[in-house]
């Protein structure tokens, strides 16, 4: 069995992973972001799996009191 570790997605081409079993672990970046947010005064962190889910959740809050984060080019 061969195991390869890639720390960020841009370090490997999609074609290099074709036909492989791939496991993605994003725990460190997510947990670090959550801890830093709370340590710097956030009252809560509401994680989402999908961008559309994030915007749907955000619409339930006062926009002036929330901060959205994540890789997206969409506007709230």
Buried (B, 14 or more C-beta within 10 A) or exposed (E): EEEEEEEEEEEBEEEEEEEEEEEEEEEEEEEEBBEEBEEEEEEEBEEBEEBEEBBEBBEEEEEEEBEBEEEEEEEE
